[in-house]
């Protein structure tokens, strides 16, 4: 229909009920697009980056890392309350034959930790091939690891082979995330990032005296219960560990739910909005004033002359 816009002319009156729908659709999809842009723009860190760390430590390194021996189980001493590891550190130690040592530290979210380990035969001991095992584990697993070491002579003690695999983590020690076990190596490199401060069970452990941010890098030189380990080295091994610490942006956990759920939610909501908008538009009463089209006006004027 046309409305009078002036003498002898008219204009088309149009409505755009879809504009609000387009706006709602954009609002629903934009979070997903924004999150994808953030993820793509975040610099990625290789799973095994090179450790560019000098073989020296800051003066207050004792507040960041602490060495523990596997033979000190009966002392019931978990050591000092360390600060969060937020700078590069260097650690060297000697692992005696049929023994193990561990580096205690507190790993926290917001950082990428890259560990570079190198083993060499001890110059004061018999020449041997420096082969050992490396494990990263939590504080509770370290406690069970030391028990396993103390009872290594008793084959029937703490036998977990009869338990289902999914239950063994309740009584046996495991590497962090079940994957950070590097066995039969003379040098290795791996990276890890902590995604959260721990679960409710780790919070309970914290209340009992532990810490859910407490981790142990274990250098193993004895024959533990794992089938793929290297066994006793046969002599002392010198170990050097470089830890490269880099800041890392952590995306909040709810973003995964928002990213996955926004598109299906938009597909459900947009049709309802379209339907309601068109229904409201059909119920509106329009009062249109009739008007002659400009072409007919000119024909009528020509006939009269």
C-alpha positions in Angstrom: 0.0 0.0 0.0 1.0 3.5 -0.5 0.7 6.6 1.7 0.4 10.1 0.5 3.8 11.8 0.7 2.9 14.9 -1.1 0.7 16.1 -4.0 0.8 13.6 -6.9 3.3 11.3 -5.2 3.5 8.4 -2.7 5.9 6.3 -0.7 5.9 2.6 0.2 5.3 2.0 3.9 7.4 -1.0 5.0 8.1 -2.8 8.2 11.0 -5.0 9.1 10.0 -7.4 12.0 13.1 -9.6 11.1 15.5 -6.9 12.4 15.0 -7.8 16.1 15.4 -11.5 15.2 18.7 -10.9 13.5 19.9 -9.0 16.5 18.9 -11.8 18.9 20.6 -14.4 16.6 23.8 -12.3 16.5 23.8 -12.0 20.3 23.4 -15.8 20.7 26.2 -16.7 18.2 28.6 -14.0 19.1 29.9 -15.6 22.3 31.0 -18.7 20.4 32.7 -16.6 17.8 34.4 -14.5 20.5 35.6 -17.6 22.3 37.0 -19.2 19.1 38.8 -16.0 18.4 40.4 -16.0 21.9 41.4 -19.6 21.6 43.0 -19.1 18.1 44.8 -15.9 19.2 46.3 -17.5 22.3 49.9 -18.5 21.7 50.2 -22.3 21.8 52.9 -24.1 23.8 54.5 -27.2 22.4 54.1 -30.3 24.5 57.9 -30.5 24.8 59.4 -27.1 24.5 63.1 -26.5 24.9 64.3 -25.5 28.4 66.1 -22.2 28.1 67.0 -22.0 31.7 70.5 -21.1 33.2 72.1 -23.6 35.5 71.7 -21.3 38.5 69.0 -20.4 41.0 67.7 -17.3 42.7 68.8 -16.7 46.3 65.4 -17.7 47.7 65.1 -21.0 45.8 64.6 -22.9 49.1 61.2 -21.3 49.3 60.2 -22.7 45.8 61.7 -26.2 45.7 62.7 -28.9 48.2 64.5 -32.2 47.8 63.1 -35.3 49.5 64.6 -38.8 49.8 62.5 -41.9 49.5 64.2 -43.4 52.6 62.7 -40.7 54.9 59.2 -42.2 55.1 59.4 -42.9 58.8 60.2 -39.4 59.7 56.6 -38.3 58.9 57.8 -35.0 57.7 56.4 -33.5 54.5 58.8 -30.6 54.6 58.3 -26.9 54.4 55.3 -25.0 53.1 56.6 -23.8 49.8 55.6 -20.8 47.7 54.0 -21.3 44.3 56.6 -22.0 41.6 56.5 -19.0 39.3 60.1 -18.7 38.1 62.8 -20.9 36.4 64.7 -23.2 38.7 67.6 -25.7 38.4 68.1 -28.8 40.5 70.9 -31.4 40.6 71.2 -34.5 42.7 72.8 -37.9 42.9 70.5 -41.0 42.9 72.1 -43.9 44.7 71.6 -47.4 43.4 68.3 -49.0 44.4 67.0 -45.6 45.6 65.0 -42.6 44.6 64.9 -38.8 45.2 62.1 -36.3 44.6 61.8 -32.6 44.1 58.9 -31.1 45.9 57.2 -28.0 44.5 53.8 -26.3 44.3 52.4 -26.0 40.7 49.5 -23.6 40.2 47.2 -22.7 37.4 48.3 -19.9 35.1 51.7 -21.3 34.2 53.2 -23.9 31.8 55.9 -26.0 33.4 58.5 -27.6 31.1 60.8 -30.2 32.7 64.2 -31.1 31.1 65.9 -34.1 32.8 69.4 -35.4 32.0 71.1 -38.3 33.7 74.8 -39.2 33.7 76.9 -41.8 35.5 78.5 -40.7 38.7 82.2 -40.2 38.3 83.0 -41.8 41.7 81.1 -44.9 41.0 81.4 -47.8 38.5 80.8 -46.9 34.9 77.2 -47.7 33.8 74.5 -46.7 31.3 72.5 -43.9 33.1 69.0 -45.3 32.7 66.2 -44.4 35.2 62.5 -43.6 35.5 60.9 -40.2 36.0 57.5 -39.6 37.5 55.4 -36.5 38.3 52.9 -37.2 41.0 50.8 -35.5 43.7 51.6 -35.5 47.4 49.3 -38.4 48.3 50.8 -40.6 45.6 54.3 -39.7 46.9 53.3 -41.0 50.3 52.1 -44.3 48.8 55.2 -44.4 46.7 57.4 -44.3 49.8 55.4 -47.1 51.4 55.9 -49.1 48.3 59.6 -48.5 48.6 59.8 -49.5 52.3 57.9 -52.7 51.7 59.6 -53.7 48.4 61.2 -56.8 50.0 57.8 -58.2 50.9 56.2 -59.5 47.7 52.9 -60.3 49.3 52.5 -56.9 51.1 50.1 -54.5 49.4 49.5 -56.6 46.4 47.0 -54.8 44.2 46.9 -57.2 41.2 43.7 -58.7 42.5 41.9 -55.3 42.4 40.1 -54.0 39.3 42.2 -51.4 37.4 39.7 -48.7 38.0 40.0 -49.2 41.8 43.8 -49.3 42.1 44.2 -45.5 42.3 42.6 -45.6 45.7 45.4 -47.7 47.3 48.3 -47.6 44.8 50.4 -44.7 43.7 49.9 -43.3 40.2 51.7 -40.6 38.1 49.9 -37.4 37.6 46.9 -37.8 35.2 48.1 -41.4 34.6 50.4 -40.2 31.8 53.4 -38.4 33.3 55.6 -41.5 33.7 58.8 -41.6 31.6 60.6 -44.9 32.1 63.8 -46.3 30.9 65.3 -43.0 29.8 68.6 -41.2 30.2 67.2 -37.8 29.3 63.7 -36.5 28.8 61.6 -33.5 28.3 57.9 -32.9 29.0 55.4 -30.1 29.8 52.4 -29.8 32.1 49.9 -27.1 32.9 47.6 -27.2 36.0 44.0 -26.5 35.0 42.5 -26.2 38.5 43.4 -26.0 42.2 42.3 -29.6 42.8 39.1 -31.6 43.5 37.1 -31.8 46.7 39.1 -34.9 47.7 42.3 -32.9 47.4 40.8 -30.1 49.5 40.1 -32.8 52.2 43.7 -33.8 52.0 44.7 -30.2 52.4 42.6 -30.0 55.6 44.4 -33.0 56.9 47.8 -31.4 56.4 48.6 -31.9 52.8 48.3 -29.6 49.9 46.4 -30.0 46.6 49.0 -27.9 44.9 51.9 -30.1 46.1 53.7 -32.1 43.4 56.8 -34.3 43.4 59.1 -34.9 40.5 60.5 -38.4 41.3 63.8 -39.7 39.9 63.5 -43.5 40.3 66.6 -45.8 40.5 65.0 -48.9 41.9 62.7 -51.7 40.7 59.2 -50.5 41.6 55.9 -52.4 41.1 55.4 -51.0 37.6 56.0 -53.5 34.8 57.7 -51.0 32.4 60.2 -49.5 34.8 63.9 -49.8 34.3 64.8 -51.6 37.6 67.9 -50.9 39.7 70.5 -48.9 37.9 73.5 -50.8 39.3 75.3 -47.7 40.5 74.9 -44.0 41.4 73.4 -41.6 38.8 73.9 -37.8 38.6 70.7 -36.0 37.6 70.2 -32.5 36.3 66.7 -31.0 36.1 65.8 -27.7 34.5 62.3 -26.3 35.0 61.2 -23.6 32.6 58.2 -21.6 33.9 56.1 -19.6 31.4 52.9 -17.7 32.0 49.8 -19.2 30.4 46.3 -17.8 29.9 43.7 -20.1 31.4 40.2 -19.9 29.8 37.4 -20.3 32.4 35.8 -23.6 32.6 32.3 -22.3 31.8 33.4 -21.2 28.4 33.4 -24.8 27.1 29.7 -25.1 28.1 28.9 -21.7 26.6 30.7 -22.6 23.4 29.1 -26.0 23.0 25.6 -24.9 24.1 25.2 -21.5 22.5 24.7 -22.8 18.9 22.0 -25.4 19.8 20.4 -22.9 22.0 20.2 -20.4 19.3 18.7 -23.0 16.9 15.9 -23.6 19.5 15.2 -20.0 20.4 15.4 -18.2 17.0 12.4 -20.1 15.4 10.2 -19.2 18.4 11.2 -15.6 18.1 10.5 -15.5 14.4 7.1 -17.1 14.9 6.1 -14.7 17.7 7.2 -11.7 15.7 5.2 -12.7 12.6 2.2 -13.5 14.7 2.3 -10.1 16.4 2.7 -8.4 13.0 -0.4 -10.2 11.7 -2.6 -9.1 14.6 -1.8 -5.4 14.1 -4.7 -3.3 12.6 -3.6 -1.1 9.8 -5.6 1.8 8.6 -4.4 2.6 5.1 -5.6 5.7 3.3 -6.2 5.1 -0.4 -4.3 7.2 -2.8 -4.0 7.5 -6.5 -0.7 6.4 -8.0 1.4 9.2 -9.6 1.0 7.6 -13.0 -2.8 7.5 -12.9 -2.8 11.1 -11.7 -0.8 12.2 -14.8 -3.1 10.2 -17.1 -6.2 11.8 -15.6 -4.8 15.3 -16.0 -3.9 14.6 -19.7 -7.4 13.4 -20.5 -9.0 16.6 -19.2 -6.8 18.8 -21.2 
